[in-house]
């Protein structure tokens, strides 16, 4: 048994604190919980030099997902729970789920997973989220553009689309540094043998100019790209370049983007020294970093957070007062009592948060 009957869980939960019960159950079987989604590692494989694939067997609290979505992984490091979001590779509704994790240079969770997480270990799964999904009816023609490890959700969309429309006309354009950096390459090659409508194009930086995105290079790889429903996930530079082309052609409405990677502050931008107040914890400090989350952490606070990229919304809280700027969109929020994500919010005035 890896989880309790839902009815039993509700009854027990009325009388005994859930966290305490899960703590007790963990000493018997870490997969046994009242409500939390836990998953046991079934296999770990090295996809590239910096990407590992983890196949997980979840307990009964796990819900399904849509192709292209991500799941948050929650682990305890140095006595603190930390969450990160990773794209799901497996097909929805399968008994086992799979995620692909790229080792980040300073990534606490990714490095821990690469170096420590092994077969038989149990981790906690958080919410599933993301709007990087296919429409209810798969379009007649698709263009999927991936950069680096941004191929993970792209591969998921590709498999789902071909499962719904076997003869689908779809082009995959995948940018990477070298052939050794191509993830899921073999699986995609095998798909081309089964689906004549699939065209696969690898663009490698090691091959010179033909490996870098440009409108000319795109047109050579996919002559009718303007007529295709397009999805893109990759590094900021690739995302920006592709978006610029679609904007210039007036077809941006046909482009769906997934933010991939970590937000980086402009090194030339000055940090405004604004007073920040955490209302519930009665803590005050001066903003010292690019985001409210980083500044709070630098001051010794430990606000809830997850992906740190504005995706999972774990860090959302009420901004009681003050003016902030969204680091992703540039939007200014100067209204009181609004919900903001502190991992992507920069203070432009004194700010009070309900934390």
TIMITOR-549004 format. One record per residue (C-alpha): z, y negated, x negated; residue number from 1. Coordinates in pm, 1 decimal. Layout:
// TIMITOR-549004
((Z Y X) NUM)
...
END
This chain:
// TIMITOR-549004
((0.0 0.0 0.0) 1)
((-102.6 -338.0 -144.9) 2)
((4.4 -571.6 135.7) 3)
((216.9 -577.5 445.1) 4)
((96.1 -541.1 802.1) 5)
((23.2 -895.2 933.1) 6)
((261.3 -853.0 1229.2) 7)
((539.0 -733.0 999.6) 8)
((468.8 -1025.6 766.2) 9)
((511.8 -1279.1 1046.5) 10)
((836.2 -1124.4 1167.4) 11)
((989.7 -1102.2 819.3) 12)
((870.6 -1453.7 734.5) 13)
((1079.1 -1597.8 1019.4) 14)
((1402.6 -1482.1 860.6) 15)
((1344.7 -1463.0 485.8) 16)
((1178.3 -1713.3 253.9) 17)
((830.2 -1596.6 161.0) 18)
((847.7 -1694.5 -207.9) 19)
((1168.3 -1493.9 -252.2) 20)
((1018.9 -1185.8 -86.7) 21)
((702.1 -1205.6 -296.7) 22)
((919.7 -1230.9 -606.6) 23)
((1102.6 -913.0 -505.4) 24)
((782.1 -728.7 -409.3) 25)
((621.8 -822.0 -744.5) 26)
((876.0 -602.4 -921.1) 27)
((751.2 -305.5 -715.6) 28)
((381.9 -387.0 -681.7) 29)
((236.0 -733.9 -760.5) 30)
((-39.9 -671.1 -505.4) 31)
((219.1 -646.5 -225.7) 32)
((263.3 -991.6 -67.2) 33)
((333.2 -1147.3 269.1) 34)
((34.7 -1381.8 277.4) 35)
((-92.0 -1454.0 -72.7) 36)
((-429.6 -1324.6 -192.5) 37)
((-378.8 -1118.6 -506.5) 38)
((-644.8 -929.8 -700.6) 39)
((-635.4 -656.1 -963.7) 40)
((-880.3 -671.8 -1254.6) 41)
((-1114.8 -372.3 -1232.3) 42)
((-1345.5 -451.1 -1523.5) 43)
((-1412.0 -718.0 -1786.3) 44)
((-1753.1 -749.4 -1951.9) 45)
((-1895.2 -997.5 -2199.2) 46)
((-2205.5 -1159.7 -2056.3) 47)
((-2271.3 -1403.2 -2341.8) 48)
((-2071.1 -1521.6 -2641.4) 49)
((-1874.5 -1761.5 -2418.1) 50)
((-1902.2 -1612.3 -2067.2) 51)
((-1708.2 -1313.0 -1936.9) 52)
((-1748.1 -1139.9 -1602.4) 53)
((-1436.2 -1024.8 -1418.3) 54)
((-1460.7 -773.6 -1133.8) 55)
((-1157.1 -793.0 -906.1) 56)
((-1014.2 -578.7 -628.4) 57)
((-834.0 -810.2 -381.1) 58)
((-558.0 -721.9 -138.2) 59)
((-603.7 -747.4 239.3) 60)
((-523.6 -1118.3 250.6) 61)
((-855.1 -1198.6 84.5) 62)
((-1110.8 -1353.5 319.3) 63)
((-1485.5 -1351.5 270.0) 64)
((-1705.4 -1630.6 134.5) 65)
((-2063.2 -1756.2 133.6) 66)
((-2303.0 -1713.6 -156.6) 67)
((-2279.3 -2016.2 -387.7) 68)
((-1911.1 -2085.0 -316.5) 69)
((-1620.7 -2076.2 -561.3) 70)
((-1265.6 -1943.8 -555.3) 71)
((-962.3 -2094.0 -725.7) 72)
((-767.2 -1874.5 -966.7) 73)
((-394.6 -1947.6 -1001.5) 74)
((-207.7 -1841.6 -1313.8) 75)
((125.2 -1931.6 -1471.3) 76)
((98.3 -2073.7 -1823.0) 77)
((401.6 -2199.5 -2012.6) 78)
((610.5 -2182.6 -1696.4) 79)
((367.2 -2393.9 -1489.3) 80)
((115.3 -2273.9 -1230.8) 81)
((-235.6 -2391.3 -1313.4) 82)
((-546.8 -2351.5 -1097.8) 83)
((-914.0 -2351.8 -1186.7) 84)
((-1221.0 -2285.3 -975.1) 85)
((-1486.1 -2026.8 -1062.3) 86)
((-1811.1 -1938.0 -886.6) 87)
((-1830.1 -1604.5 -709.4) 88)
((-2109.8 -1380.3 -831.7) 89)
((-2075.9 -1079.1 -602.6) 90)
((-2238.0 -1058.0 -261.7) 91)
((-2023.6 -1162.5 36.7) 92)
((-1840.6 -889.2 228.8) 93)
((-1832.9 -644.1 -64.7) 94)
((-1497.5 -471.3 -126.9) 95)
((-1491.5 -591.9 -488.2) 96)
((-1547.5 -952.0 -593.0) 97)
((-1675.8 -1084.8 -923.1) 98)
((-1638.9 -1417.8 -1101.6) 99)
((-1797.4 -1543.8 -1421.8) 100)
((-1579.3 -1754.6 -1651.7) 101)
((-1708.2 -1970.7 -1933.7) 102)
((-1468.9 -2037.7 -2218.7) 103)
((-1409.1 -2413.3 -2234.3) 104)
((-1320.2 -2565.2 -2575.4) 105)
((-983.9 -2692.0 -2449.9) 106)
((-962.5 -2495.5 -2126.2) 107)
((-615.0 -2355.4 -2069.7) 108)
((-713.2 -2108.3 -1800.2) 109)
((-1054.8 -2005.2 -1931.8) 110)
((-917.2 -1936.0 -2278.5) 111)
((-625.8 -1739.8 -2133.4) 112)
((-861.8 -1531.7 -1921.8) 113)
((-1092.9 -1462.1 -2215.7) 114)
((-812.8 -1377.8 -2457.9) 115)
((-544.9 -1219.2 -2239.5) 116)
((-660.3 -1103.5 -1895.7) 117)
((-729.3 -729.3 -1903.0) 118)
((-813.9 -438.3 -1675.4) 119)
((-514.5 -358.0 -1454.2) 120)
((-370.0 -709.9 -1461.2) 121)
((-311.1 -892.4 -1130.7) 122)
((-394.2 -1258.0 -1063.9) 123)
((-355.6 -1482.3 -761.1) 124)
((-657.3 -1614.2 -573.3) 125)
((-647.2 -1947.9 -394.7) 126)
((-884.1 -2103.4 -146.9) 127)
((-1257.7 -2044.5 -128.4) 128)
((-1463.0 -2360.9 -101.9) 129)
((-1783.3 -2545.5 -178.1) 130)
((-2083.3 -2664.2 19.7) 131)
((-2339.9 -2530.8 -228.9) 132)
((-2466.4 -2273.6 20.2) 133)
((-2791.9 -2172.9 184.8) 134)
((-2878.9 -2300.8 532.2) 135)
((-2854.9 -2064.8 828.3) 136)
((-3230.1 -2003.9 801.7) 137)
((-3353.6 -1957.9 443.6) 138)
((-3640.8 -2204.9 374.8) 139)
((-3993.9 -2073.8 319.6) 140)
((-4000.6 -2199.2 -40.3) 141)
((-3707.3 -2245.1 -278.0) 142)
((-3665.3 -2393.6 -624.2) 143)
((-3341.4 -2303.9 -804.0) 144)
((-3261.9 -2502.2 -1120.7) 145)
((-2979.0 -2386.4 -1347.6) 146)
((-2840.9 -2521.3 -1672.7) 147)
((-2611.5 -2320.3 -1901.1) 148)
((-2329.6 -2149.7 -1714.3) 149)
((-2433.2 -2341.6 -1401.8) 150)
((-2648.9 -2034.0 -1341.8) 151)
((-2350.5 -1858.5 -1180.4) 152)
((-2379.1 -2007.5 -828.2) 153)
((-2758.4 -2024.3 -865.6) 154)
((-2771.6 -1649.5 -927.0) 155)
((-2549.8 -1593.3 -622.8) 156)
((-2783.3 -1800.5 -403.5) 157)
((-3086.7 -1615.4 -540.2) 158)
((-2947.4 -1271.9 -456.9) 159)
((-2844.7 -1381.0 -108.3) 160)
((-3178.3 -1547.4 -33.8) 161)
((-3376.3 -1239.4 -142.5) 162)
((-3148.9 -1011.8 60.8) 163)
((-3238.4 -1214.1 371.2) 164)
((-3607.3 -1261.8 292.1) 165)
((-3748.2 -991.0 67.2) 166)
((-4085.2 -1163.6 25.0) 167)
((-3940.3 -1512.7 -25.5) 168)
((-4139.1 -1757.4 -239.6) 169)
((-3873.6 -1871.0 -490.9) 170)
((-3890.6 -2022.5 -838.7) 171)
((-3595.2 -2010.6 -1077.8) 172)
((-3594.6 -2257.5 -1367.4) 173)
((-3311.8 -2180.7 -1609.2) 174)
((-3224.9 -2409.0 -1903.7) 175)
((-3017.6 -2277.3 -2195.9) 176)
((-2981.8 -2333.4 -2568.6) 177)
((-3108.1 -1994.7 -2687.8) 178)
((-3202.5 -1657.4 -2540.8) 179)
((-2855.6 -1528.6 -2630.0) 180)
((-2703.0 -1791.3 -2397.4) 181)
((-2886.6 -1666.6 -2088.2) 182)
((-2641.7 -1518.2 -1838.2) 183)
((-2759.1 -1276.3 -1565.6) 184)
((-3101.0 -1271.6 -1732.9) 185)
((-3143.8 -894.8 -1708.3) 186)
((-3043.0 -888.2 -1342.0) 187)
((-3291.5 -1163.3 -1262.2) 188)
((-3569.4 -985.1 -1453.5) 189)
((-3498.8 -674.5 -1247.1) 190)
((-3522.6 -881.5 -929.4) 191)
((-3871.8 -999.9 -1026.8) 192)
((-3984.6 -635.7 -1032.6) 193)
((-3860.7 -586.3 -676.5) 194)
((-3965.8 -922.9 -533.1) 195)
((-4323.2 -1037.2 -613.3) 196)
((-4249.0 -1378.4 -465.5) 197)
((-3988.1 -1453.0 -734.9) 198)
((-4101.7 -1645.8 -1042.1) 199)
((-3854.6 -1674.8 -1327.4) 200)
((-3890.6 -1940.4 -1598.3) 201)
((-3652.5 -1968.8 -1894.6) 202)
((-3648.8 -2306.5 -2076.0) 203)
((-3477.9 -2281.3 -2414.1) 204)
((-3375.0 -2575.8 -2630.5) 205)
((-3446.7 -2359.8 -2934.6) 206)
((-3815.7 -2368.2 -2838.2) 207)
((-3840.4 -2746.4 -2887.2) 208)
((-3966.1 -2999.4 -2631.5) 209)
((-4078.2 -2734.2 -2382.3) 210)
((-3716.5 -2630.6 -2346.4) 211)
((-3596.4 -2969.5 -2220.1) 212)
((-3630.5 -3105.5 -1870.1) 213)
((-3891.2 -3369.2 -1789.1) 214)
((-4109.3 -3431.3 -1488.0) 215)
((-4409.4 -3307.5 -1684.5) 216)
((-4231.9 -2990.3 -1790.9) 217)
((-4114.6 -2933.3 -1433.0) 218)
((-4464.6 -2979.9 -1290.4) 219)
((-4604.2 -2730.3 -1540.1) 220)
((-4342.3 -2471.1 -1443.2) 221)
((-4360.4 -2534.5 -1067.9) 222)
((-4665.7 -2728.9 -952.8) 223)
((-4545.6 -2764.4 -591.2) 224)
((-4182.5 -2857.4 -665.3) 225)
((-4203.0 -3159.4 -432.6) 226)
((-4255.6 -2924.7 -135.3) 227)
((-3961.7 -2694.9 -210.5) 228)
((-3602.0 -2700.1 -96.1) 229)
((-3420.4 -2732.1 -428.3) 230)
((-3074.3 -2640.4 -553.5) 231)
((-2942.0 -2742.5 -894.1) 232)
((-2626.9 -2668.6 -1091.1) 233)
((-2578.4 -2752.9 -1457.4) 234)
((-2452.3 -3004.3 -1712.9) 235)
((-2430.2 -3372.5 -1621.4) 236)
((-2736.7 -3468.3 -1828.7) 237)
((-2962.7 -3219.1 -1653.4) 238)
((-2824.5 -3309.7 -1311.4) 239)
((-2885.3 -3679.1 -1374.3) 240)
((-3239.5 -3626.2 -1503.1) 241)
((-3339.2 -3408.4 -1208.6) 242)
((-3179.8 -3645.2 -957.6) 243)
((-3371.3 -3939.0 -1106.6) 244)
((-3704.8 -3760.6 -1057.9) 245)
((-3627.2 -3665.7 -698.6) 246)
((-3511.7 -4020.7 -623.3) 247)
((-3825.1 -4174.7 -774.7) 248)
((-4042.0 -3946.2 -559.5) 249)
((-3838.7 -4015.7 -246.1) 250)
((-3749.9 -3648.6 -194.3) 251)
((-3378.5 -3652.2 -280.1) 252)
((-3297.9 -3522.9 68.6) 253)
((-3452.0 -3191.9 -38.8) 254)
((-3215.1 -3162.3 -337.4) 255)
((-2872.0 -2995.9 -312.2) 256)
((-2642.8 -3042.5 -612.4) 257)
((-2331.8 -2862.6 -731.4) 258)
((-2106.4 -3061.8 -964.1) 259)
((-2055.9 -2842.5 -1269.1) 260)
((-1833.4 -2891.8 -1570.1) 261)
((-1545.4 -3125.8 -1636.9) 262)
((-1532.1 -3498.0 -1577.2) 263)
((-1536.1 -3693.9 -1898.4) 264)
((-1433.2 -4054.6 -1930.5) 265)
((-1655.1 -4315.0 -2090.1) 266)
((-1516.4 -4349.8 -2444.5) 267)
((-1616.1 -4716.2 -2450.9) 268)
((-1441.9 -4800.9 -2125.2) 269)
((-1105.1 -4970.6 -2144.2) 270)
((-810.0 -4826.5 -1952.6) 271)
((-647.6 -5082.8 -1727.4) 272)
((-270.0 -5075.5 -1763.5) 273)
((-170.1 -5059.3 -1400.0) 274)
((177.7 -4968.1 -1268.8) 275)
((181.7 -4638.3 -1079.4) 276)
((462.6 -4532.8 -845.8) 277)
((523.9 -4179.2 -725.7) 278)
((710.9 -4255.0 -405.0) 279)
((883.9 -3925.8 -324.3) 280)
((983.9 -3840.0 -681.6) 281)
((1085.1 -4203.9 -744.4) 282)
((899.1 -4216.8 -1073.7) 283)
((721.3 -4519.9 -1217.0) 284)
((489.2 -4542.5 -1515.8) 285)
((196.3 -4738.0 -1655.0) 286)
((-151.7 -4591.3 -1619.8) 287)
((-264.4 -4466.4 -1960.9) 288)
((-553.1 -4228.5 -1890.5) 289)
((-882.1 -4231.7 -1705.8) 290)
((-747.4 -4060.8 -1392.6) 291)
((-425.0 -4081.3 -1194.3) 292)
((-364.2 -3710.6 -1252.1) 293)
((-390.8 -3740.3 -1630.2) 294)
((-170.5 -4049.6 -1634.2) 295)
((94.8 -3877.9 -1423.2) 296)
((92.9 -3576.4 -1653.7) 297)
((116.2 -3799.8 -1960.7) 298)
((425.6 -3957.2 -1804.7) 299)
((587.9 -3616.7 -1757.6) 300)
((509.8 -3566.1 -1388.2) 301)
((367.7 -3240.4 -1261.5) 302)
((162.0 -3311.5 -949.2) 303)
((-19.4 -3021.9 -782.7) 304)
((-372.4 -2978.1 -912.9) 305)
((-647.0 -2722.0 -939.4) 306)
((-1002.1 -2760.9 -1067.0) 307)
((-957.7 -3112.8 -1213.8) 308)
((-1317.0 -3190.6 -1110.1) 309)
((-1268.8 -3315.3 -753.1) 310)
((-1386.3 -2992.8 -593.4) 311)
((-1087.8 -2786.3 -481.0) 312)
((-882.3 -3075.1 -330.6) 313)
((-552.6 -2921.5 -446.2) 314)
((-449.5 -3259.5 -588.9) 315)
((-523.8 -3452.3 -268.0) 316)
((-244.3 -3682.5 -160.8) 317)
((-184.2 -4000.4 36.7) 318)
((-243.9 -4326.1 -144.0) 319)
((19.5 -4544.0 19.9) 320)
((-115.1 -4864.1 -132.4) 321)
((-340.7 -4991.2 -407.7) 322)
((-705.1 -4988.6 -511.0) 323)
((-874.4 -4690.8 -679.3) 324)
((-1225.5 -4599.7 -785.5) 325)
((-1376.5 -4252.3 -740.9) 326)
((-1492.0 -4138.3 -1086.9) 327)
((-1765.9 -3922.2 -935.0) 328)
((-1921.5 -4158.7 -682.9) 329)
((-1798.3 -4499.8 -795.8) 330)
((-1670.5 -4571.3 -443.8) 331)
((-1383.0 -4819.8 -416.3) 332)
((-1088.7 -4738.0 -187.7) 333)
((-869.9 -5041.8 -112.6) 334)
((-724.0 -4927.8 219.9) 335)
((-360.2 -4819.0 263.1) 336)
((-257.8 -4465.1 360.2) 337)
((-581.1 -4288.8 268.5) 338)
((-632.9 -3942.4 122.4) 339)
((-754.9 -3938.5 -238.2) 340)
((-803.8 -3675.5 -507.0) 341)
((-599.8 -3797.7 -800.4) 342)
((-798.1 -3594.3 -1056.3) 343)
((-1102.8 -3815.6 -996.6) 344)
((-933.2 -4143.4 -901.4) 345)
((-902.4 -4436.9 -1139.9) 346)
((-649.4 -4710.9 -1052.2) 347)
((-783.7 -5066.5 -1032.2) 348)
((-451.4 -5216.6 -923.4) 349)
((-88.4 -5115.0 -887.9) 350)
((-91.5 -4787.8 -692.8) 351)
((174.1 -4606.4 -491.2) 352)
((124.5 -4236.3 -419.6) 353)
((311.8 -4017.0 -173.9) 354)
((409.3 -3765.7 -441.0) 355)
END
